[in-house]
Amino acid sequence: MKIYLASASPRRKELLKQIGLSFKTMPSTVEERITKTEPSEVVEELACQKAVDVCGRLTEEGKEDFVVIGADTVVSCWGEILGKPKDKEDACRMLKMLQGSSHQVYTGVTLAWKNQGMPPMYHTFSECTDVTMYSMTEDEIRKYADSGEPMDKAGAYAIQGLCAAYIQGICGDYNNVVGLPAGRVYQELKKRGFIT
């Protein structure tokens, strides 16, 4: 069973490699549409759109016996869903919200598979991890935003990067905060016989 990752995220690729999966990347090109408001439902909806997009493209190419992994991550703080910042000012705004308190990181995952001439099948789930950050000064926030690291990250920070200096603790799956609940993905694939 060939595995495809519907993402160009270097972090997701690294996590799949870390758990020993052999896969190809085929980033989704679908325009994301959000109709939900709950963070867990938002990430599940977006993950599903990505997986369905890539599954459809592979089916059009006549491919069989494959599974697609679609994923999306957001941060939720004080009732606001934080995706990737638009610019440095937006990154600073998000970091001001997050510093000195706790927030949640949600990653939604959709597995889409097709085998033996059957129509595609789908399974979607999400994971939530609580993250507590130390307080950050205005200067620390600005310096971190200036590093460029926050720009392609949900919630404007990378737990595995420079922002590790401000992480007080987490409750849940660390890899989920990086961008993919790798252990859960592995177990879901194994449960369905996609890996042995």
Secondary structure, DSSP 4 states (H G I P E B T S, - for coil): -EEEES---HHHHHHHHHTT---EE----PPP-----SHHHHHHHHHHHHHHHHHHHHHHTT--SEEEEEEEEEEEETTEEE-S-SSHHHHHHHHHHHTTSEEEEEEEEEEEEE-TTPPPEEEEEEEEEEEEE----HHHHHHHHHTSGGGGSGGG--TTTGGGGGEEEEES-HHHHHT--HHHHHHHHHHTTS--
